[in-house]
Amino acid sequence: MYQFSKGFRLVVPYVDRHVCVVKECWNGLKAEEVLKLWLPFLADRHVECAFETSRVQIDGIPVNPHTVLRSGRKLEHHFHRHEPEVLWDPVDVTYVDDQIIVVSKPCSIPVHPVGRYKRNTILSILEYEKPHLLAENKQLRVVHRLDRLVSGVLLLARSSAVASDVCNLILQCKVTKEYVARVKGIFPSGRVEVCDPIRILQEDPLVCGTCPQGKPAMTVFEREAILPNQCESLVRCWPVTGRLHQIRVHLKALGHPIVNDVRYGGVSANPSIASVPDPENYAKMRWCEECEAGTRDTSSVNRDDLVSTSICLHALSYACSHPMHRWRFEVPRPHWAV
């Protein structure tokens, strides 16, 4: 399933499928019209090829572009999936018991399937490389978020009951989360508390920001060190709440964004990145006979390119001091924070 080359973990392309039930508002429309409404990101040539190769099906039966669809039927689109590469860094399991698995998550790898990532995720990698750790129902459960670009401690539950318990502790702010970030400028000394509400400002790509109409958010910061270049600081971060991109947004609001967080005011280590980093931007196109379409040629990608799409934010530890749930899990620091 995986190949390793030039410091990357690559997924061998494979046939996957999108599945949905035909909506009432699509009733009476032609199959081609519905496919474009359902999956608007598909190029016209891809849609044409999908019908030519019988990869659009209703209840398992191939249909042509002019087939009229009825609501309630199962619609499938089979396609050749090419996943973006991630860094070939080990997914180390640092703790295991009958309830929890603790992982040191590398940067560049999403935790669970999202967007174009399905097998190049922490959950899928663990399932493939360490199947003995899976629960009885062959599924680990995510109890908290870590962005794809972020590294650090990640807790996975081995049952739905444990997942529910840990999620509730986090929602009730009973879990202390500690991060370290490398930021621009000389960060103020002493305790710095930010309580600016946060909301989503843009969906694609996802961008959040401070806004009076946003959800309540609180992060505590403390400078750990001024780096030798006198232009950057190491900062410890304790997010009290858990909003999307909370630490990144609050650091930007303070005027000290994470040094390489391009989305929130940082500067990329790779001058070829003009805006929001995406590993797909670095690959040239090549022809895929299976897809009959252009796809990415990862041979043109350098490991340094993908490293630069990760940010200097690392989850150091998660700890709970609740009388019924006392635990603390931590992982080593990354090289940029030693």
Legacy VTK file of the C-alpha trace (Angstrom):
# vtk DataFile Version 3.0
C-alpha trace
ASCII
DATASET POLYDATA
POINTS 338 float
0.000 0.000 0.000
2.890 2.374 0.780
6.093 3.190 -1.049
9.021 5.146 0.356
11.229 7.422 -1.723
13.386 10.532 -1.191
12.121 10.932 2.374
8.442 10.596 1.453
5.706 8.130 2.299
3.727 7.568 -0.899
0.445 5.721 -1.364
0.225 3.463 -4.396
-2.699 4.852 -6.461
-5.863 2.802 -6.056
-9.519 2.677 -7.094
-11.820 4.347 -4.590
-15.413 5.545 -4.710
-17.713 8.377 -3.724
-21.153 7.223 -2.566
-24.344 9.164 -1.880
-28.116 8.848 -2.010
-29.796 10.849 -4.777
-31.390 13.884 -3.144
-34.971 14.946 -3.665
-33.783 18.156 -5.330
-31.898 16.034 -7.903
-34.943 13.946 -8.785
-35.512 13.959 -12.557
-32.088 15.338 -13.454
-29.692 13.567 -15.781
-26.805 11.585 -14.306
-24.197 13.943 -15.774
-25.928 16.973 -14.231
-26.144 15.321 -10.823
-22.484 14.242 -10.879
-21.374 17.838 -11.551
-23.630 19.190 -8.783
-22.473 16.534 -6.316
-18.741 16.660 -7.171
-18.163 20.132 -8.631
-14.371 19.790 -8.442
-14.340 17.136 -11.213
-13.011 18.350 -14.555
-15.287 17.894 -17.582
-12.856 15.383 -19.100
-12.907 13.359 -15.874
-16.717 13.285 -15.887
-16.740 12.181 -19.513
-14.160 9.464 -18.826
-16.103 8.223 -15.779
-19.176 7.492 -17.880
-17.135 5.974 -20.736
-15.497 3.501 -18.331
-18.717 2.569 -16.444
-17.528 4.221 -13.226
-20.810 6.013 -12.556
-23.383 3.587 -11.192
-26.892 3.570 -9.751
-27.512 0.719 -7.319
-24.418 -1.000 -8.729
-25.477 -0.735 -12.390
-23.508 1.521 -14.790
-25.487 4.395 -16.295
-24.892 6.818 -19.163
-24.764 10.618 -18.890
-28.391 10.984 -20.001
-29.930 8.513 -17.529
-32.643 10.234 -15.498
-32.118 9.735 -11.763
-34.745 9.239 -9.069
-34.395 10.294 -5.449
-33.511 7.649 -2.884
-31.287 5.600 -5.215
-27.625 4.912 -4.383
-25.242 6.821 -6.629
-21.584 5.753 -6.884
-18.633 7.371 -8.584
-15.574 5.102 -8.855
-12.257 6.846 -9.426
-8.512 6.367 -9.339
-7.220 8.077 -6.170
-3.786 9.679 -6.101
-3.036 10.859 -2.574
-0.582 13.646 -1.729
2.704 12.492 -0.258
3.647 13.017 3.399
7.012 12.966 5.143
8.503 9.531 5.753
8.821 9.986 9.509
7.958 7.201 11.948
4.590 7.239 13.687
5.917 6.330 17.127
3.570 4.858 19.721
4.802 6.116 23.107
2.185 4.556 25.397
-0.407 1.775 25.219
-2.930 0.353 27.664
-6.340 -1.243 27.262
-8.015 2.169 26.886
-5.620 4.640 25.273
-2.901 4.745 22.628
-0.541 7.736 22.661
1.261 8.643 19.442
4.004 11.122 18.639
2.465 12.581 15.502
4.867 13.791 12.811
4.070 16.991 10.953
2.619 16.809 7.414
0.345 13.811 8.185
-3.378 14.371 8.866
-4.873 12.448 11.773
-7.922 11.057 9.965
-9.194 10.898 6.363
-9.847 14.395 5.045
-9.914 15.912 1.570
-7.467 14.056 -0.690
-5.936 12.156 2.220
-7.362 8.755 3.081
-4.555 6.202 3.540
-1.780 8.721 4.203
-3.246 9.449 7.647
-2.245 8.534 11.191
-5.235 6.202 11.603
-4.594 4.331 8.355
-0.848 4.070 8.930
-1.397 2.589 12.404
-3.988 0.186 11.015
-1.530 -0.989 8.370
1.707 -1.039 10.385
0.439 -1.879 13.889
-2.822 -3.836 13.498
-2.338 -5.476 16.915
-3.138 -2.108 18.513
-6.604 -1.871 17.014
-9.683 -2.291 19.174
-12.007 -5.285 18.905
-14.041 -3.531 16.229
-10.833 -2.766 14.283
-11.137 0.978 14.777
-9.301 3.591 16.816
-11.148 6.753 17.810
-9.851 10.293 17.657
-10.475 12.297 20.838
-8.830 15.610 19.931
-7.526 17.504 16.893
-4.012 18.160 15.691
-3.751 20.013 12.384
-1.906 18.280 9.553
0.922 20.815 9.738
1.334 20.376 13.519
3.339 17.698 15.338
3.154 16.330 18.864
1.234 14.206 21.325
-1.925 12.571 19.995
-4.377 10.515 22.070
-6.427 7.754 20.435
-9.135 5.802 22.250
-9.563 2.049 21.888
-13.325 2.090 22.518
-16.248 4.470 22.035
-16.797 4.667 25.808
-13.223 5.813 26.462
-13.408 8.258 23.567
-16.569 9.764 25.023
-14.989 10.089 28.486
-11.831 11.809 27.228
-13.760 14.096 24.869
-15.984 15.199 27.749
-12.948 15.946 29.928
-11.478 18.092 27.139
-14.786 19.899 26.520
-15.098 20.602 30.231
-11.558 22.087 30.218
-10.339 19.395 32.610
-7.358 18.586 30.387
-4.273 20.814 30.387
-2.757 21.078 26.915
0.760 22.418 26.504
2.336 23.395 23.195
5.569 25.041 22.136
5.794 27.450 19.202
8.571 29.299 17.453
7.355 32.824 16.723
8.521 35.997 15.033
9.952 38.787 17.154
10.834 39.168 20.826
7.799 37.846 22.693
6.912 39.735 25.925
8.128 38.264 29.200
5.711 36.981 31.827
2.249 35.487 31.439
0.273 36.719 28.412
-3.424 35.864 28.241
-5.503 36.232 25.080
-9.309 35.973 25.224
-10.259 37.157 21.719
-13.256 35.245 20.256
-12.539 33.262 17.083
-14.631 32.518 14.020
-14.119 31.019 10.574
-13.457 33.772 8.048
-12.963 31.623 4.947
-13.846 28.008 4.183
-11.505 26.991 1.378
-8.732 27.227 2.292
-9.785 27.335 5.925
-8.827 30.623 7.579
-9.932 31.718 11.051
-9.603 35.039 12.802
-10.496 37.028 15.883
-13.951 38.577 15.780
-16.347 39.924 18.469
-19.071 37.671 17.026
-16.853 34.581 17.222
-16.838 31.745 19.733
-15.179 32.346 23.123
-11.508 31.385 23.096
-8.684 31.673 25.603
-4.969 30.923 25.314
-2.196 31.535 27.821
1.353 32.194 26.581
4.742 32.457 28.241
8.086 33.171 26.634
10.576 30.374 27.113
13.580 31.771 25.275
14.802 34.371 22.831
16.636 32.616 20.018
20.254 33.529 19.191
19.213 35.403 16.027
17.375 37.913 18.295
14.494 37.857 15.794
12.518 34.868 17.074
11.272 33.442 20.355
10.239 30.082 21.729
6.848 30.374 23.408
4.923 27.896 25.522
1.194 27.858 24.846
-1.712 26.598 26.940
-5.005 26.669 25.010
-7.823 26.662 27.565
-10.506 26.286 24.909
-10.187 24.324 21.675
-11.192 26.471 18.709
-9.982 25.812 15.181
-6.435 27.143 14.686
-6.723 28.829 18.089
-3.024 29.118 18.989
-2.110 30.214 15.471
-4.830 32.890 15.398
-4.060 34.246 18.866
-0.317 34.460 18.138
-1.088 36.412 14.980
-3.364 38.723 16.987
-0.465 39.400 19.355
1.770 40.366 16.436
3.996 37.301 16.927
2.886 34.736 14.328
4.522 31.326 14.070
7.634 31.905 11.972
6.676 29.650 9.056
2.870 29.715 9.330
2.170 31.346 5.958
-1.585 31.296 6.503
-1.350 33.431 9.628
1.415 35.915 8.989
4.549 33.792 8.987
7.087 33.526 6.179
7.764 30.281 4.342
11.258 28.799 4.437
10.708 28.087 0.741
10.512 31.338 -1.289
8.523 29.551 -4.015
5.503 29.376 -1.698
3.468 32.504 -2.264
0.450 31.849 -0.082
-1.139 28.898 1.709
1.188 25.863 1.443
-0.017 22.721 -0.272
2.253 19.758 -1.080
0.470 19.309 -4.401
1.866 22.646 -5.572
5.367 21.190 -5.782
4.652 18.323 -8.170
4.643 18.521 -11.941
1.932 16.740 -13.910
2.218 13.394 -15.646
-0.302 11.254 -17.506
-2.028 8.412 -15.654
-3.264 5.669 -17.964
-5.723 4.431 -15.353
-7.296 7.857 -14.834
-6.879 8.994 -18.428
-6.030 12.344 -16.904
-3.142 14.372 -15.595
-1.872 13.567 -12.134
1.049 14.635 -9.973
4.582 13.432 -10.604
6.111 13.135 -7.129
9.578 12.598 -8.572
9.749 16.388 -8.926
9.173 16.979 -5.201
11.973 17.533 -2.680
11.662 16.652 0.991
12.622 20.222 1.913
9.549 21.455 0.041
7.225 19.385 2.194
9.083 20.224 5.406
8.421 23.876 4.643
4.679 23.195 4.545
4.796 22.157 8.206
4.754 24.777 10.950
6.744 25.285 14.144
3.933 24.331 16.511
4.246 21.168 18.600
1.951 19.595 21.202
4.236 18.800 24.137
1.789 17.235 26.600
-1.813 16.509 27.531
-2.574 16.023 31.226
-5.656 15.501 33.373
-5.792 16.033 37.141
-9.450 15.094 37.614
-9.813 12.929 40.771
-11.230 10.057 38.714
-8.907 10.494 35.742
-5.292 11.287 36.577
-2.889 10.976 33.689
-0.190 12.840 31.783
1.222 12.050 28.361
4.094 13.865 26.689
6.395 13.391 23.719
9.904 14.701 22.922
10.461 18.167 21.502
11.126 18.691 17.775
14.579 19.773 16.609
13.557 23.428 16.192
12.533 23.699 19.876
15.497 22.002 21.574
LINES 1 339
338 0 1 2 3 4 5 6 7 8 9 10 11 12 13 14 15 16 17 18 19 20 21 22 23 24 25 26 27 28 29 30 31 32 33 34 35 36 37 38 39 40 41 42 43 44 45 46 47 48 49 50 51 52 53 54 55 56 57 58 59 60 61 62 63 64 65 66 67 68 69 70 71 72 73 74 75 76 77 78 79 80 81 82 83 84 85 86 87 88 89 90 91 92 93 94 95 96 97 98 99 100 101 102 103 104 105 106 107 108 109 110 111 112 113 114 115 116 117 118 119 120 121 122 123 124 125 126 127 128 129 130 131 132 133 134 135 136 137 138 139 140 141 142 143 144 145 146 147 148 149 150 151 152 153 154 155 156 157 158 159 160 161 162 163 164 165 166 167 168 169 170 171 172 173 174 175 176 177 178 179 180 181 182 183 184 185 186 187 188 189 190 191 192 193 194 195 196 197 198 199 200 201 202 203 204 205 206 207 208 209 210 211 212 213 214 215 216 217 218 219 220 221 222 223 224 225 226 227 228 229 230 231 232 233 234 235 236 237 238 239 240 241 242 243 244 245 246 247 248 249 250 251 252 253 254 255 256 257 258 259 260 261 262 263 264 265 266 267 268 269 270 271 272 273 274 275 276 277 278 279 280 281 282 283 284 285 286 287 288 289 290 291 292 293 294 295 296 297 298 299 300 301 302 303 304 305 306 307 308 309 310 311 312 313 314 315 316 317 318 319 320 321 322 323 324 325 326 327 328 329 330 331 332 333 334 335 336 337
